[in-house]
Amino acid sequence: MIFLQKCQSSCLHGKCFSYVNNRNLTFCRCDSGWSGVACDKKYTCNCSSKSVCVSDSICLCPLERFGPRCYLLRSSCQSDSCLNGGTCVPGDQRHTFSHRNNLACICPEQYSGDRCEHQQTQIEIAFHDQLSIPQSLIIHFIVVRKGAEHIQTSIMKKIRFDQNSLSFYVSFTFNLIFVIIHNNYYLIFLQEQPINTTDISIKIIPSHRCLSIDELFNKTFAKKHLLKRIKYYHIPCQERSDLICFYDNTHICLCDHYRRANCFKFDHNTTYDCQGANLCENNGYCFQDYSKCPTSSLCVCVDCYYGSKCQYSIKGPSLSLDAILNYQIRSNLRITQQPTIIKVAIILSAIIFLFGFISNFLSFLTFRSKIVCQVGCGLYLFASSITAMITITVCVIKFWFLLASQTGSISNRRFIRIQCILVDFFLRVLLSSVDWLGGWVAIERAVSILIGIHFNKKKSKKIAKWVILMVFVLTSCTYIHDPTNRYLSYDEEEQRLWCFAKYSSTVEIFDSVISILHFFIPFIINCISACIIIIVTAHNLLVTQKTQSYIRFLHRQFQHHKHLLISPFILIILALPRLIISFLSGCKKSAREEHWLFLFGYFISFSPSMLTLIVFILPSNMYKKELIKVIKRWSQT
């Protein structure tokens, strides 16, 4: 994993990388001819043209060359040194005594041996429709030995998000294969004689699940000592004709053709921490290909996390479109070949853009009127319509940027990094600003009712200009932690770029509090202002018309101004899915799952930015008349 971010100290002539075992620390890998912590010291490179200068005294040679300056050619590798497409790696002649041992072969996946002369066994595993495909598969191979303990070999394989089956190669023989899916054991292969080189195709089916003794016996029996309960292990096989296998804490038992239990010891407690060198984040399990001299490691993630190092999640208050759709987008495929969830997202983005842009453009033309802008309320609505129009546009641009970058249409990493840092930040600022501007509209309406004839239009207009500026400045300041904690990284395993925000626990709490405040305070302001308008108006009418009761006046004003209460409730209900999904739904447990709830919740949260026309213009006679004038002018031109 390589983070494409700025180094703690800038790299003048090189590239920035993070350490694999500590991503908080970065270093500069200098270009040829430069050295130093910041790659700022120039030197003359005396290495051969095909080598890499690490410093003025160190040359990194290609495979076919050696020597202090990489000018000497190796002769140990010949065209037939490695078979079946193997890559020959020459050894150091100073440390070997024969030409035969002076090379090594790196074999393709399907071959093994000193010269890649042995074909390995290919195993292809498919999944039944009733089984959910996991992120990874733990596979246990058992070799049966007469008169000795069975040999258990365990490997772990990851299943790419766009694959529905798993194919891999093994070089050893085996009699049995068990797999673990979501803490359940399945027997997927059984053969009396050990398998040698061949192709094996297997399908995991629910009926081959191995049951726990807790499912077969009562709890009292399961707690008995092994010697007291193992003699009863034949009973489940005889009573249940569909039972294939079962297990306890130290054994796995097979039901043979005679319906007797054939049990052998099995290690259920393998520790997956890469011998203490676990590089997986967020409590992920680390698995190495070999216990001695491992050549590769693999992370298996717990629920809610994914990525090559379990570094990605959409837990938290900021619901990102990258986390929802990134793993669903198929690279190098046309739009017509993309999954259904991507096609639906395209349709939703088009609907949001068309409806939102038309609605906000009409609102913009309406609130641009001199009559409307005579008071501060008109300026708030004018600024709100422009902000809402920009919000919808940025939302759609964000979606198409994501689609283009994941399908390979956009490959400029500097451009992708800039939009990664800025676009989500702008979206959060714009969404909150629209809510706050709506709140200030409600405040001015309430103030105008309270002050009455003493309300100063010019003063309110002057105040509104400063308030609009402060809304954008202060809202931006509250979200400034987002771009400073946002990173772009390349997932080599899935071969795709990831844009994500990574907060410390303190910043995460701050972000949660800020999100809640931006969400609820404008709503509360709208409700309180509406109540003030209704109560004060009813009281003023009671003073002039004392023949009717206060309750009747209050009821009449509520009927007249009920849209002031209904509108904020509609807006908060539409925006609520974004908050509820982020805080209450837990997380997106698997990258493979198509989470329609997250997708619809994300797009629905932008609907308040599309409803300026419905919420503010249609309930008002004055604004409605201005809208009709605008439409007539446009129809006549």
C-alpha positions in Angstrom: 0.0 0.0 0.0 1.4 3.4 -1.0 -0.1 6.6 0.3 -0.2 9.4 -2.3 0.1 12.2 0.2 2.5 15.0 1.2 5.5 13.9 3.2 6.1 15.3 6.7 9.2 16.9 5.0 8.7 17.8 1.4 10.4 15.6 -1.3 12.1 18.1 -3.7 13.4 15.5 -6.2 11.6 12.2 -5.3 8.4 10.5 -4.3 6.7 10.2 -0.9 6.0 6.8 0.6 4.8 5.6 4.0 6.3 2.8 6.0 4.4 -0.5 5.7 4.4 -1.1 9.5 3.8 2.6 10.4 1.8 4.6 8.0 2.0 7.7 10.1 5.7 8.0 9.2 6.7 8.9 5.7 10.0 9.0 3.8 11.3 10.3 0.5 12.6 7.9 -2.2 14.8 10.1 -4.2 15.2 10.2 -8.0 18.5 9.1 -9.5 21.1 11.7 -8.9 19.6 13.0 -5.7 20.0 12.0 -2.0 19.2 13.3 1.5 16.1 13.3 3.7 14.3 15.7 1.4 16.1 14.6 -1.8 17.8 18.0 -2.0 21.5 16.9 -2.3 22.7 16.4 -5.9 25.4 13.9 -6.7 26.9 12.3 -9.9 25.6 8.8 -10.6 28.3 6.4 -11.8 26.1 3.4 -12.1 25.2 1.7 -15.4 22.3 3.1 -17.3 20.0 0.1 -16.4 20.6 0.3 -12.7 19.2 2.6 -10.0 21.4 5.0 -8.0 20.5 4.9 -4.3 23.3 7.2 -3.4 26.7 8.2 -4.8 28.1 4.9 -3.5 25.3 2.4 -3.8 24.0 1.0 -7.1 20.9 -1.2 -7.3 21.5 -3.7 -10.2 19.0 -5.4 -12.5 18.8 -9.2 -12.4 21.2 -9.8 -15.3 24.0 -7.5 -13.9 26.2 -7.3 -10.8 29.3 -5.5 -9.5 29.8 -2.3 -7.6 28.6 -0.2 -10.6 26.4 -2.9 -12.3 28.6 -3.2 -15.4 29.3 -6.9 -15.1 26.9 -9.4 -16.9 25.8 -12.7 -15.2 26.1 -15.9 -17.1 24.4 -18.4 -14.8 20.9 -18.0 -16.3 20.3 -19.6 -19.6 17.2 -19.7 -21.8 16.3 -23.2 -20.5 17.3 -22.7 -16.8 13.7 -22.4 -15.8 10.8 -24.3 -17.4 7.1 -23.3 -18.0 7.7 -19.6 -18.0 9.7 -19.4 -14.8 11.9 -16.4 -14.1 15.5 -17.1 -13.5 17.2 -15.3 -10.6 21.0 -15.6 -10.6 22.7 -16.0 -7.3 25.9 -14.4 -6.0 28.9 -16.4 -7.3 30.9 -15.4 -4.3 28.6 -17.4 -2.0 28.0 -20.5 -4.1 30.4 -23.4 -5.0 28.7 -24.8 -8.1 27.1 -23.4 -11.2 24.0 -25.6 -10.6 23.2 -23.9 -7.3 24.0 -20.4 -8.6 20.4 -19.6 -9.6 16.8 -19.9 -8.5 13.6 -20.0 -10.4 10.5 -18.0 -9.6 7.7 -20.1 -10.9 4.2 -19.1 -12.2 1.4 -19.8 -9.9 0.5 -23.2 -11.5 4.0 -24.7 -11.3 6.5 -25.6 -8.6 9.9 -27.2 -8.2 13.5 -26.1 -8.5 13.1 -25.5 -12.3 9.3 -25.1 -12.3 8.9 -28.6 -13.7 6.0 -29.8 -11.5 2.4 -28.8 -12.4 0.4 -27.9 -9.3 -3.1 -29.0 -8.4 -5.7 -26.4 -9.4 -8.7 -26.0 -7.1 -11.7 -24.0 -8.1 -14.3 -23.3 -5.4 -17.8 -22.0 -6.2 -20.6 -21.1 -3.8 -24.2 -22.2 -3.5 -26.8 -19.4 -4.1 -27.9 -19.7 -0.5 -24.5 -18.9 0.8 -23.2 -15.3 1.0 -19.7 -15.0 -0.4 -17.2 -14.0 2.2 -14.3 -11.6 1.8 -11.9 -14.4 2.4 -11.8 -18.2 2.9 -9.8 -20.2 5.4 -9.1 -23.6 3.8 -7.9 -26.6 5.9 -6.3 -29.5 4.0 -6.1 -32.9 5.9 -3.7 -35.7 4.9 -4.7 -39.1 6.4 -1.8 -41.2 7.7 -2.2 -44.8 8.9 -0.8 -45.3 12.3 0.1 -41.6 12.8 -1.6 -38.3 13.4 -3.2 -36.6 10.4 -1.4 -33.6 8.9 -3.3 -30.4 8.9 -2.3 -27.6 6.5 -4.2 -24.3 6.5 -4.2 -21.5 3.9 -6.2 -18.4 3.5 -7.4 -16.9 0.2 -9.1 -13.6 -0.5 -12.0 -13.4 -2.9 -12.0 -10.3 -5.0 -15.2 -8.3 -4.7 -16.0 -8.8 -8.4 -15.6 -12.6 -8.3 -18.1 -15.2 -7.4 -15.7 -18.1 -7.2 -12.1 -18.8 -6.1 -9.3 -20.5 -8.0 -5.9 -21.3 -6.7 -3.0 -23.8 -6.9 -1.4 -26.1 -4.2 1.7 -28.2 -4.5 0.9 -30.8 -1.7 -1.4 -33.8 -1.6 -4.5 -34.1 0.6 -7.5 -36.3 1.4 -9.9 -33.9 2.9 -10.7 -30.2 2.5 -12.6 -28.1 5.0 -13.4 -24.4 4.6 -14.7 -21.8 7.2 -17.4 -19.4 6.1 -18.7 -17.0 8.8 -17.4 -19.3 11.6 -19.1 -22.3 10.0 -17.2 -25.4 8.9 -18.0 -27.0 5.5 -16.7 -30.3 4.2 -16.0 -29.7 0.5 -13.8 -32.6 -0.6 -13.3 -36.2 0.5 -11.2 -38.8 -1.2 -9.6 -42.0 0.2 -6.4 -41.8 -1.8 -4.4 -38.5 -1.7 -4.8 -36.3 -4.7 -1.9 -35.7 -7.0 -1.7 -33.3 -10.0 -5.2 -32.7 -11.4 -7.9 -30.1 -11.6 -10.6 -30.1 -8.9 -13.9 -28.2 -9.2 -15.9 -27.9 -6.0 -19.2 -26.2 -5.0 -19.8 -25.4 -1.4 -23.4 -26.4 -0.5 -25.3 -25.7 2.8 -26.0 -29.4 3.4 -22.3 -30.1 3.9 -22.0 -27.8 6.9 -20.4 -29.5 9.9 -22.6 -29.0 13.0 -21.2 -28.2 16.4 -21.9 -30.7 19.2 -23.8 -27.8 20.8 -26.3 -28.1 18.0 -26.5 -31.9 18.3 -26.6 -32.4 22.1 -27.9 -30.5 25.0 -25.7 -28.0 26.9 -25.2 -30.4 29.8 -23.8 -33.1 27.6 -21.5 -30.7 25.7 -19.9 -29.7 29.0 -18.9 -33.2 30.0 -15.4 -34.4 29.8 -14.3 -35.6 26.4 -13.9 -39.3 27.5 -17.5 -39.3 28.8 -19.1 -37.9 25.7 -17.0 -39.1 22.7 -18.4 -42.7 23.0 -21.8 -41.2 22.1 -20.6 -39.5 18.9 -22.0 -42.4 16.8 -25.6 -41.4 17.8 -25.9 -38.2 15.7 -24.7 -40.1 12.6 -27.3 -42.8 13.1 -30.2 -40.5 14.0 -29.6 -38.0 11.2 -29.1 -39.4 7.8 -28.3 -36.0 6.3 -25.4 -35.3 8.7 -22.0 -35.2 7.0 -19.8 -34.1 9.8 -19.7 -32.4 13.2 -17.0 -31.1 15.5 -16.2 -30.3 19.1 -13.4 -28.1 20.5 -10.6 -30.6 19.7 -12.0 -33.0 17.0 -13.8 -33.1 13.6 -15.9 -36.2 13.0 -17.1 -37.6 9.7 -20.1 -39.8 9.4 -19.0 -42.8 7.2 -21.1 -45.1 5.0 -22.0 -47.3 7.9 -23.2 -44.2 9.9 -20.4 -44.3 12.4 -18.4 -41.4 13.6 -14.8 -41.3 12.3 -13.1 -38.6 14.4 -9.6 -37.1 14.3 -7.9 -34.3 16.1 -8.2 -30.8 14.6 -6.6 -27.5 15.6 -9.4 -25.0 15.9 -7.3 -22.4 17.7 -4.8 -21.3 15.0 -3.6 -17.7 15.8 -3.7 -15.4 12.8 -1.3 -12.6 13.8 1.6 -13.3 11.4 3.8 -14.4 14.3 3.3 -11.2 16.2 4.1 -9.0 13.1 0.4 -8.1 12.4 0.2 -5.2 10.0 -3.6 -5.4 9.6 -5.5 -2.5 11.0 -8.8 -2.4 12.9 -8.4 -5.8 14.5 -7.9 -7.6 11.2 -6.4 -11.1 11.2 -3.1 -11.6 9.5 -2.3 -14.8 7.7 1.1 -15.9 6.2 1.5 -18.4 3.4 4.2 -20.3 5.2 5.0 -20.5 8.9 8.7 -20.7 8.2 10.2 -18.2 5.9 6.9 -16.6 4.7 6.8 -14.9 1.4 3.4 -13.1 1.6 0.8 -12.1 4.1 -2.9 -11.5 3.9 -5.4 -9.6 6.0 -8.8 -10.9 6.8 -11.1 -8.1 8.1 -13.7 -8.1 10.8 -17.2 -6.8 9.9 -17.4 -3.2 8.8 -13.8 -3.0 7.5 -12.2 -3.9 4.2 -9.2 -3.2 2.0 -5.8 -4.9 1.7 -4.9 -3.9 5.3 -8.5 -3.5 6.6 -8.1 0.2 6.4 -11.4 1.2 4.9 -14.8 1.6 6.5 -17.9 3.8 6.2 -18.5 3.9 9.9 -19.0 7.4 11.3 -20.9 10.5 10.6 -19.5 11.3 7.1 -21.2 9.0 4.6 -18.9 8.9 1.6 -20.0 8.0 -1.9 -16.5 6.5 -2.4 -17.2 3.9 0.4 -20.6 3.1 -0.9 -19.8 2.6 -4.6 -16.1 2.2 -5.0 -16.0 -1.6 -4.8 -19.1 -1.8 -7.0 -17.6 0.0 -10.0 -16.0 -2.4 -12.4 -12.8 -1.0 -13.9 -12.3 -1.0 -17.6 -16.0 -1.7 -18.3 -18.5 0.4 -20.1 -21.5 1.9 -18.3 -23.8 -0.6 -19.9 -21.7 -3.4 -18.3 -21.7 -2.0 -14.8 -23.7 -3.6 -12.0 -27.3 -2.6 -11.4 -26.5 -0.4 -8.4 -24.2 1.7 -10.6 -26.9 2.1 -13.3 -29.4 3.1 -10.6 -26.9 5.6 -9.2 -26.5 7.1 -12.7 -30.3 7.5 -13.0 -30.6 9.0 -9.5 -27.8 11.5 -10.2 -29.5 12.5 -13.5 -32.9 13.0 -11.8 -31.4 15.0 -8.9 -29.5 17.2 -11.4 -32.4 17.9 -13.7 -35.0 18.5 -11.0 -32.7 20.3 -8.7 -31.1 22.6 -11.3 -34.5 23.6 -12.8 -36.1 24.2 -9.4 -33.1 26.2 -8.1 -32.7 28.2 -11.3 -36.4 29.3 -11.1 -35.9 30.2 -7.5 -32.7 32.1 -8.4 -34.7 34.2 -11.0 -37.5 34.8 -8.5 -35.3 35.9 -5.6 -33.2 38.1 -7.9 -36.1 40.5 -8.2 -35.6 44.0 -6.6 -38.9 43.7 -4.8 -37.8 40.5 -3.1 -34.3 41.7 -2.3 -35.6 44.8 -0.4 -35.3 43.0 2.9 -32.7 40.6 4.3 -35.0 37.6 3.9 -34.9 38.0 0.2 -31.1 38.1 0.2 -31.0 34.9 2.3 -33.3 33.1 -0.1 -31.3 34.4 -3.1 -28.0 33.1 -1.6 -29.7 29.9 -0.6 -31.0 29.2 -4.2 -27.5 29.8 -5.6 -25.9 27.6 -2.9 -28.4 24.8 -3.5 -27.8 25.0 -7.2 -24.0 24.7 -6.7 -24.6 21.8 -4.2 -26.6 19.8 -6.7 -24.0 20.4 -9.4 -21.1 19.4 -7.1 -22.9 16.3 -6.0 -23.4 15.1 -9.6 -19.8 16.1 -10.5 -18.5 14.1 -7.5 -20.4 11.0 -8.7 -19.1 11.2 -12.3 -15.5 11.9 -11.1 -15.7 8.7 -9.0 -17.1 6.7 -11.9 -14.5 8.1 -14.3 -11.5 7.5 -11.9 -12.5 3.9 -11.1 -13.2 3.0 -14.7 -9.9 4.4 -15.9 -11.3 7.4 -17.8 -9.4 9.8 -15.5 -5.9 8.7 -14.6 -4.2 11.9 -13.5 -3.5 11.2 -9.8 -2.8 14.9 -8.9 -6.2 15.8 -10.3 -7.8 12.9 -8.5 -6.1 13.8 -5.2 -7.2 17.4 -5.4 -10.9 16.4 -6.0 -10.5 13.8 -3.2 -9.5 16.5 -0.7 -11.8 19.3 -1.8 -15.1 17.9 -3.2 -16.4 16.1 -0.1 -15.4 19.2 2.0 -17.3 21.5 -0.3 -20.4 19.2 -0.3 -20.5 19.2 3.5 -20.1 23.0 3.7 -22.7 23.7 1.0 -25.3 21.3 2.5 -24.9 22.9 6.0 -24.9 26.4 4.6 -28.3 25.8 2.8 -29.7 24.7 6.2 -28.3 27.7 8.0 -29.6 30.2 5.4 -33.0 28.7 5.8 -32.7 29.2 9.5 -31.8 32.8 9.1 -34.9 33.3 6.9 -37.0 32.0 9.8 -35.2 34.3 12.3 -35.8 37.4 10.2 -39.4 36.6 9.7 -39.8 36.2 13.5 -37.9 39.4 14.2 -40.1 41.3 11.7 -43.3 40.1 13.5 -41.9 41.0 16.9 -40.7 44.5 15.9 -43.7 45.2 13.7 -43.8 48.7 12.1 -40.3 49.5 13.6 -38.7 46.8 11.3 -35.9 48.5 9.3 -35.6 47.0 5.8 -32.3 48.7 5.0 -30.7 47.6 8.2 -32.0 44.0 7.7 -30.5 44.0 4.2 -27.2 45.2 5.5 -27.1 42.7 8.3 -28.1 39.9 5.8 -25.0 40.5 3.7 -22.7 40.1 6.6 -24.6 37.1 7.9 -24.4 35.3 4.6 -20.6 35.8 4.5 -20.3 34.6 8.1 -22.4 31.5 7.4 -20.0 30.3 4.7 -16.9 31.3 6.7 -17.9 29.7 10.0 -19.3 26.6 8.4 -16.1 26.1 6.4 -14.1 26.5 9.7 -16.1 23.8 11.4 -15.4 21.3 8.6 -11.7 22.3 8.1 -10.6 19.1 9.7 -12.0 17.0 6.8 -9.6 18.0 4.0 -6.6 17.9 6.4 -7.4 14.3 7.3 -8.3 13.1 3.9 -6.0 10.8 1.9 -5.7 9.2 -1.5 -4.3 5.7 -1.5 -3.8 2.9 -4.1 -5.1 -0.5 -3.2 -2.7 -2.8 -5.0 -4.7 -5.9 -4.2 -7.9 -4.6 -5.9 -6.0 -2.2 -8.2 -8.0 0.8 -7.5 -7.6 4.3 -5.9 -9.3 5.0 -2.6 -10.3 8.5 -1.3 -11.0 8.3 2.5 -11.0 10.4 5.6 -9.1 9.0 8.6 -9.8 10.7 11.9 -8.3 10.3 15.3 -10.7 9.4 18.1 -10.8 13.1 19.3 -11.4 14.5 15.8 -14.0 11.8 15.2 -16.0 12.9 18.3 -15.6 16.5 17.2 -16.9 15.7 13.7 -19.9 13.8 15.1 -20.8 16.7 17.4 -20.5 19.3 14.6 -22.6 17.1 12.2 -25.4 16.9 14.8 -25.3 20.6 15.5 -25.4 21.6 11.8 -28.3 19.2 11.4 -30.6 20.1 14.3 -29.9 23.7 15.2 -31.4 25.1 11.9 -34.4 22.8 12.4 -34.9 24.0 16.0 -34.6 27.7 14.8 -37.2 27.1 12.1 -39.7 25.5 14.6 -39.2 28.2 17.3 -39.5 31.0 14.8 -42.7 29.5 13.3 -44.2 29.3 16.8 -43.2 32.9 17.6 -44.9 34.1 14.3 -48.1 32.2 15.1 -48.3 33.3 18.7 -47.4 36.9 18.2 -49.7 37.3 15.2 -52.6 35.8 17.1 -51.9 38.1 20.1 -51.8 41.2 17.9 -55.1 40.3 16.3 -56.6 39.8 19.7 -55.7 43.3 20.7 -57.6 44.8 17.7 -60.5 42.3 17.7 -61.5 41.5 21.2 -64.8 39.9 20.3 -63.2 36.5 19.6 -61.2 34.2 21.9 -57.4 33.9 21.9 -57.6 30.2 21.2 -59.6 30.8 18.1 -57.1 33.4 16.8 -54.3 31.0 17.6 -56.0 28.2 15.6 -56.7 30.6 12.7 -53.0 31.7 12.6 -51.8 28.2 12.8 -53.9 27.2 9.8 -52.6 30.3 7.9 -48.9 29.8 8.8 -48.8 26.0 9.1 -46.5 25.7 6.1 -43.8 27.4 8.3 -43.9 24.4 10.6 -44.5 21.7 8.0 -41.6 22.8 5.7 -38.8 22.3 8.3 -40.3 18.9 9.3 -40.3 17.8 5.6 -36.7 19.0 5.1 -35.4 17.3 8.2 -37.2 14.0 7.4 -35.6 14.1 3.9 -32.1 14.8 5.4 -32.5 12.4 8.3 -31.5 9.2 6.4 -28.0 10.5 6.0 -27.6 10.9 9.8 -29.5 7.8 10.7 -27.6 5.5 8.3 -24.3 6.9 9.5 -24.9 6.6 13.3 -27.5 3.9 13.8 -27.2 1.3 11.0 -23.8 0.1 12.2 -21.8 -0.1 9.1 -21.5 -1.5 5.6 -20.3 -5.0 6.7 -18.9 -6.2 3.4 -17.5 -4.5 0.3 -19.3 -7.2 -1.7 -22.8 -6.2 -0.6 -24.8 -3.9 -2.7 -26.2 -1.6 0.0 -29.2 0.1 -1.6 -30.1 1.7 1.7 -26.8 3.6 1.9 -27.1 4.7 -1.8 -30.7 6.0 -1.5 -29.9 7.6 1.9 -27.0 9.4 0.4 -29.0 10.9 -2.6 -32.1 11.6 -0.5 -30.0 13.7 1.8 -29.6 16.2 -1.1 -33.3 16.6 -1.6 -33.6 19.7 0.7 -31.3 21.5 -1.7 -33.9 20.8 -4.5 -37.0 22.0 -2.7 -36.4 25.7 -2.4 -39.2 26.3 -4.9 -41.7 24.1 -3.0 -40.7 25.2 0.5 -40.3 29.0 0.1 -42.0 30.1 -3.2 -45.2 28.2 -3.6 -46.6 28.9 0.0 -46.0 32.7 -0.4 -48.3 34.8 -2.5 -45.6 37.5 -3.2 -43.0 35.0 -4.2 -45.5 33.0 -6.3 -46.4 36.2 -8.2 -42.8 36.9 -8.9 -42.3 33.3 -10.2 -45.3 33.7 -12.5 -43.8 36.9 -13.9 -40.5 35.2 -14.5 -42.1 32.3 -16.3 -44.2 34.7 -18.5 -41.0 36.7 -19.4 -39.3 33.5 -20.4 -42.2 32.2 -22.4 -42.4 35.5 -24.3 -38.7 35.6 -25.3 
